Amino acid sequence: MNTPTKVVIGIVVLAAIGLACGQGSSRLGDCDALRPSIVELSERDRTSRGFSLIKIYEPTEVSRTETELSCKGEASWSDGDKTAIAYKSTVDSEGDVMIEYEIPQ
């Protein structure tokens, strides 16, 4: 699979899926609970890339602040490839929760 050095796919406001209740770091969720949202985000970009994320294994918290949760794991892709993945949840200055992911080199 030809993967770019960094893939950042859109930013999604997560209020509709329940992560936007509460304040600060509690709104960010945890790495395990964030996995389905990252998979869904990848699916939205399938047309331009030709493949999407199927599942994230071994979710691990890398760091957490009041406004950002950073995670890593092992990604399984629809083209059969397996790679490392980094993903995060961030609360912006307006209080919206956003997610993104990348494939580290």
Residue pairs with C-beta under 8 A, 6 or more apart in sequence:
1 51
1 77
1 79
1 80
1 81
1 83
3 81
3 83
3 103
4 103
5 103
5 105
6 102
6 103
6 105
7 101
7 102
7 103
8 100
8 101
8 102
9 41
9 42
9 44
9 45
9 100
9 101
10 41
10 44
10 45
10 100
11 98
11 99
11 100
12 37
12 41
12 98
12 99
13 20
13 96
13 97
13 98
14 20
14 37
14 89
14 97
14 98
14 99
15 96
15 97
17 37
19 27
19 28
19 29
19 33
19 34
19 37
19 89
19 97
20 27
20 96
20 97
21 27
24 66
24 67
24 91
25 64
25 65
25 66
25 67
25 69
27 91
27 97
28 64
28 67
28 68
28 69
28 89
28 90
28 91
28 97
29 69
29 89
30 61
30 69
31 59
31 60
31 61
31 69
31 71
31 73
31 87
32 59
34 59
34 69
34 71
34 87
34 89
34 99
35 55
35 56
35 59
35 73
37 99
38 53
38 56
38 85
38 87
38 99
38 101
39 52
39 53
39 54
39 55
39 56
41 99
41 100
41 101
42 52
42 53
42 101
43 52
43 53
45 52
46 52
46 78
50 79
51 77
51 78
51 79
51 81
52 77
52 78
53 75
53 76
53 77
53 78
53 85
53 101
54 76
54 77
54 78
55 75
55 76
56 73
56 74
56 75
56 76
56 85
56 87
57 73
57 74
57 75
57 76
58 73
58 74
59 71
59 72
59 73
60 71
60 72
60 73
61 69
61 70
61 71
62 70
62 71
62 72
62 86
63 69
63 70
64 70
66 91
67 90
67 91
67 92
68 88
68 89
68 90
68 91
69 88
69 89
69 90
70 86
70 87
70 88
71 86
71 87
71 88
72 84
72 85
72 86
72 87
72 104
73 84
73 85
73 87
74 82
74 83
74 84
74 85
75 82
75 83
75 84
75 85
75 103
76 82
77 83
83 103
84 103
84 104
85 101
85 102
85 103
85 104
86 101
86 102
86 103
86 104
87 99
87 100
87 101
87 102
88 99
88 100
88 101
89 97
89 98
89 99
90 97
90 98
90 99
90 100
91 97
91 98
92 98
